[in-house]
């Protein structure tokens, strides 16, 4: 969702930096990319703070995500071309899903503010996963929920850990270049800047 449906990582970065600075952590760009992006709140927060009670972990996660939503509200917009692309998928009877490490409140917030509510056959958020990316769990569960083998699924990813997770799951991977360069993302089947560059014929060609 983040970096694919919306180009949200610049705002997540600001929210993370403000949150972390408040608690004495000043992270470099490299640390953000390798330790936080694409991971669940549970994972990156405990990486920073160490062992926490469930209540404290939940409080930190809520604080950071509430800050993100407040910061993003004035400028939130869908990535160019994505609604038309999803409608083309629906017309072609190709199911579309969200597999994200974001919390449920962020999923609702994003779909409502991008007018994409109701367009996804399956939505799995952080509450469905025990192991965050680069573990393939989220994409294996999405494929199962769609009743498709992973090899018949195409994952759109903007994060390094997300691409690694999709590859490990056995899915095709489209890199969305909102956050990283193609060289940084690594193994992909195709790469796009936004969804205006993509056609259904390009997707079908990946599965021939």
Secondary structure, 3 states (H helix, E strand, C coil): CECCCECCHHHHHHHHHHHHHHCCCCCCHHHHHHHHCCCCHHHHHHHHHCCCCHHHHHHHHHHHHHHHHHHHCCCCCECCCHHHHHHHHHHCCCCCEEECCCCHHHHHHHHHHCCCCCCCCEEECHHHCCCCCCCCHHHHHHHHHCCCCHHHCEEEECCHHHHHHHHHHCCEEEEECCCCCHHHHCCCCEEECCHHHCCHHHHHHHCC
